[in-house]
């Protein structure tokens, strides 16, 4: 009996040994985890931020690292695809017939509009009316719509230039409208033209983007053959702008000058700065340009000055200043004529180009003059395109001499 009871007593210590070993292993792991947790808590307590802010920073950092990893993976995948595409795009030209080589450069349907010169330029609403009794052609510039954006801001500063050809004796310009692709002009211009000349003429309406310090960019034009117009009624219609014709426009060059008027001292200062891309007047493909600055009072020649002569150049730099005594009453009636001449030692000097500013001017010239009057004592500089001397003379119609009876300004 005693031996029978000894077997269970001998097996009992083994059954009680297993939980003892488990308790000892848990007791050794818990202190390590507790020490790590205490270390983390100590570090977090040393940071002078709320606990939620610390957690937010950790989450944001983790997201940033994740995004960077995704971008790197995407870039690597794109490079791999491009390499595969380049390998697949290799074409064997040995078997290609010369008559069908256009198929290799034929654009895809989605790329047809890219870089095309037929991209819409906008449209213009204009009117035409002819008074046969007075031989006067009236061109009305109503409004434009859907013009091209020529500036970086996605807009333009449009104005319209109107003239008739082949006789370009007069050129008119509308006002400049700032930051718009749908300007409303509502301006009318009259041309003295006989019925016989009318049937041989073309009315030209060109829309430009105004730039104060660079060349004005042409946006499009409309040309109407006046022989095909029904003059029994007033024509008023919308028409799409076309690509400007390059064969007719003669480039005479551009000139930059500044204007400054001080009412208190009655001083008008003109600073001729520079010119560029002047028309070549000499056989060697160059010119000897100088600039003539002239004032006209009440349509009569008054005062004039001129710059020095720059030898053999089409891009002269002057930076020469001229000051005139002009009272506030006279400044309302004065026109400033700027002309560029080619100097010749043997023959007569030839005019290269001309323009005038003042109350009788229009377009960019009138705007420059108005900016000067609106900003007294401050110089206002601007580039201008030169016109032909014949065109300016016909528009300004200056008389030869200033009369002496009670009109002397000095």
KAJO-V81039 format. One record per residue. N is the residue number from 0. PHI is phi as a letter, one per 40 degrees, with the letter a starting at -180 (* if undefined). BURIAL is 1 if it has 24 or more other ideal C-beta (glycine too) atoms within 12 Angstrom, else 0. D_FIRST is the distance of its C-alpha to the first C-alpha in whole Angstrom. Layout:
BEGIN
N&PHI&BURIAL&D_FIRST + N&PHI&BURIAL&D_FIRST
END
This chain:
BEGIN
0&*&0&0 + 1&c&0&4 + 2&c&0&5 + 3&c&0&5 + 4&c&0&6 + 5&c&0&9 + 6&c&0&11 + 7&c&0&12 + 8&c&0&13 + 9&c&0&15 + 10&c&0&16 + 11&c&0&18 + 12&c&0&20 + 13&c&0&22 + 14&c&0&22 + 15&c&0&24 + 16&c&0&26 + 17&c&0&28 + 18&c&0&30 + 19&c&0&31 + 20&c&0&33 + 21&c&0&35 + 22&c&0&36 + 23&c&0&37 + 24&c&0&39 + 25&c&0&41 + 26&c&0&41 + 27&c&0&43 + 28&c&0&45 + 29&c&0&46 + 30&c&0&48 + 31&c&0&50 + 32&c&0&51 + 33&c&0&52 + 34&c&0&54 + 35&c&0&56 + 36&c&0&57 + 37&c&0&58 + 38&c&0&60 + 39&c&0&62 + 40&c&0&62 + 41&c&0&64 + 42&c&0&66 + 43&c&0&67 + 44&c&0&68 + 45&c&0&70 + 46&c&0&72 + 47&c&0&75 + 48&b&0&75 + 49&c&0&73 + 50&c&0&70 + 51&c&0&71 + 52&c&0&74 + 53&c&0&72 + 54&c&0&70 + 55&c&0&73 + 56&c&0&74 + 57&c&0&71 + 58&c&0&72 + 59&c&0&75 + 60&c&0&75 + 61&c&0&72 + 62&c&0&75 + 63&c&0&77 + 64&c&0&75 + 65&c&0&74 + 66&c&0&78 + 67&c&0&79 + 68&c&0&77 + 69&c&0&78 + 70&c&0&81 + 71&c&0&81 + 72&c&0&79 + 73&c&0&82 + 74&c&0&85 + 75&c&0&83 + 76&c&0&83 + 77&c&0&86 + 78&c&0&87 + 79&c&0&86 + 80&c&0&87 + 81&c&0&91 + 82&c&0&90 + 83&c&0&89 + 84&c&0&92 + 85&c&0&95 + 86&c&0&94 + 87&c&0&94 + 88&c&0&97 + 89&c&0&99 + 90&b&0&102 + 91&c&0&104 + 92&c&0&107 + 93&c&0&109 + 94&c&0&109 + 95&c&0&110 + 96&c&0&114 + 97&c&0&116 + 98&c&0&117 + 99&b&0&114 + 100&c&0&113 + 101&c&0&113 + 102&c&0&110 + 103&c&0&108 + 104&b&0&109 + 105&c&0&109 + 106&c&0&107 + 107&c&0&105 + 108&d&0&105 + 109&c&0&104 + 110&b&0&106 + 111&c&0&109 + 112&c&0&110 + 113&c&0&109 + 114&g&0&112 + 115&c&0&114 + 116&c&0&118 + 117&c&0&118 + 118&c&0&115 + 119&d&0&117 + 120&b&1&119 + 121&h&1&119 + 122&a&1&122 + 123&b&1&126 + 124&c&1&128 + 125&b&1&131 + 126&b&1&135 + 127&b&1&138 + 128&a&1&142 + 129&b&1&145 + 130&c&0&148 + 131&c&0&151 + 132&c&0&154 + 133&b&0&153 + 134&f&0&151 + 135&b&0&148 + 136&c&1&144 + 137&b&1&141 + 138&b&1&138 + 139&b&1&135 + 140&b&1&132 + 141&c&1&129 + 142&a&1&126 + 143&b&1&123 + 144&a&1&120 + 145&f&1&117 + 146&c&1&118 + 147&c&1&116 + 148&c&0&114 + 149&b&1&116 + 150&c&0&114 + 151&c&0&110 + 152&c&0&110 + 153&g&0&110 + 154&b&0&114 + 155&a&1&117 + 156&b&1&120 + 157&c&1&123 + 158&a&1&127 + 159&b&1&129 + 160&b&1&132 + 161&b&1&135 + 162&a&1&138 + 163&b&1&140 + 164&b&1&141 + 165&c&0&143 + 166&c&1&145 + 167&c&1&142 + 168&c&1&145 + 169&b&1&143 + 170&b&1&139 + 171&b&1&137 + 172&b&1&134 + 173&c&1&132 + 174&c&1&129 + 175&c&1&126 + 176&b&1&123 + 177&c&0&120 + 178&f&0&116 + 179&a&1&117 + 180&b&1&117 + 181&b&0&119 + 182&c&1&122 + 183&b&0&125 + 184&c&1&128 + 185&f&0&131 + 186&b&1&134 + 187&b&0&137 + 188&b&1&139 + 189&b&0&143 + 190&b&1&145 + 191&c&0&148 + 192&a&1&149 + 193&c&0&152 + 194&c&0&151 + 195&c&0&152 + 196&c&0&149 + 197&c&1&147 + 198&c&0&147 + 199&b&0&146 + 200&b&1&143 + 201&b&1&140 + 202&c&1&138 + 203&b&1&135 + 204&b&1&132 + 205&b&1&129 + 206&b&1&126 + 207&b&1&125 + 208&c&1&122 + 209&c&1&124 + 210&b&1&122 + 211&c&0&124 + 212&b&0&123 + 213&b&0&123 + 214&c&1&125 + 215&c&1&125 + 216&c&1&123 + 217&c&1&125 + 218&c&1&122 + 219&i&1&124 + 220&a&1&128 + 221&b&1&130 + 222&b&1&133 + 223&b&1&136 + 224&c&0&139 + 225&c&1&141 + 226&c&0&143 + 227&c&0&141 + 228&c&1&140 + 229&c&0&142 + 230&c&0&144 + 231&c&0&145 + 232&a&0&142 + 233&c&0&139 + 234&c&1&137 + 235&a&0&133 + 236&a&0&130 + 237&c&0&127 + 238&a&1&126 + 239&c&0&124 + 240&c&1&124 + 241&b&1&125 + 242&c&0&124 + 243&c&0&127 + 244&c&0&130 + 245&c&0&131 + 246&c&0&134 + 247&c&0&136 + 248&c&0&135 + 249&c&0&136 + 250&c&0&134 + 251&c&1&136 + 252&h&1&134 + 253&b&1&132 + 254&b&1&133 + 255&b&1&131 + 256&a&1&133 + 257&b&1&132 + 258&b&1&134 + 259&a&1&134 + 260&b&1&137 + 261&b&1&137 + 262&c&0&139 + 263&c&0&140 + 264&b&0&142 + 265&f&0&143 + 266&b&1&141 + 267&b&1&140 + 268&b&1&138 + 269&b&1&138 + 270&b&1&135 + 271&c&1&136 + 272&c&1&132 + 273&a&1&132 + 274&b&1&133 + 275&a&1&131 + 276&f&1&132 + 277&c&1&135 + 278&c&1&138 + 279&c&0&139 + 280&b&1&143 + 281&b&0&144 + 282&c&0&144 + 283&c&0&142 + 284&g&0&139 + 285&b&0&139 + 286&a&1&141 + 287&b&1&142 + 288&c&1&141 + 289&a&1&142 + 290&b&1&142 + 291&b&1&144 + 292&b&1&143 + 293&b&1&146 + 294&b&1&146 + 295&b&1&148 + 296&b&1&150 + 297&f&1&151 + 298&g&1&151 + 299&b&1&153 + 300&c&1&152 + 301&b&1&152 + 302&b&1&150 + 303&a&0&148 + 304&a&1&147 + 305&a&1&145 + 306&c&1&143 + 307&c&0&143 + 308&c&0&143 + 309&b&1&140 + 310&c&0&141 + 311&f&0&140 + 312&a&1&136 + 313&b&1&135 + 314&b&0&132 + 315&c&1&135 + 316&b&0&133 + 317&b&1&136 + 318&f&0&134 + 319&b&1&137 + 320&b&0&138 + 321&b&1&141 + 322&b&0&142 + 323&b&1&145 + 324&c&0&146 + 325&b&1&145 + 326&c&0&146 + 327&c&0&143 + 328&c&0&146 + 329&c&1&147 + 330&c&1&143 + 331&c&0&143 + 332&b&0&146 + 333&c&1&145 + 334&b&1&144 + 335&b&1&142 + 336&b&1&143 + 337&b&1&141 + 338&b&1&142 + 339&b&1&141 + 340&b&1&144 + 341&b&1&145 + 342&c&1&147 + 343&b&0&150 + 344&c&0&152 + 345&c&0&155 + 346&c&0&155 + 347&c&0&154 + 348&c&0&150 + 349&b&1&148 + 350&c&1&146 + 351&c&1&142 + 352&a&1&141 + 353&a&1&141 + 354&a&1&140 + 355&a&1&140 + 356&b&1&139 + 357&i&1&140 + 358&c&1&140 + 359&c&1&142 + 360&c&1&139 + 361&a&1&136 + 362&g&1&133 + 363&c&1&131 + 364&c&1&134 + 365&c&1&135 + 366&c&1&131 + 367&c&1&131 + 368&c&1&134 + 369&c&1&133 + 370&c&1&130 + 371&c&1&132 + 372&c&1&134 + 373&c&0&131 + 374&b&0&129 + 375&c&0&132 + 376&g&0&132 + 377&b&0&129 + 378&c&1&130 + 379&b&1&129 + 380&b&1&129 + 381&a&1&128 + 382&c&1&129 + 383&b&1&132 + 384&c&1&133 + 385&c&1&136 + 386&b&1&139 + 387&c&1&142 + 388&c&1&145 + 389&c&0&147 + 390&c&1&144 + 391&c&1&144 + 392&c&0&148 + 393&c&0&148 + 394&c&1&145 + 395&c&1&147 + 396&f&0&150 + 397&c&1&151 + 398&c&0&155 + 399&c&0&157 + 400&b&0&158 + 401&c&1&157 + 402&c&0&160 + 403&c&0&162 + 404&c&0&163 + 405&f&0&160 + 406&b&0&157 + 407&c&0&157 + 408&c&1&153 + 409&b&0&154
END
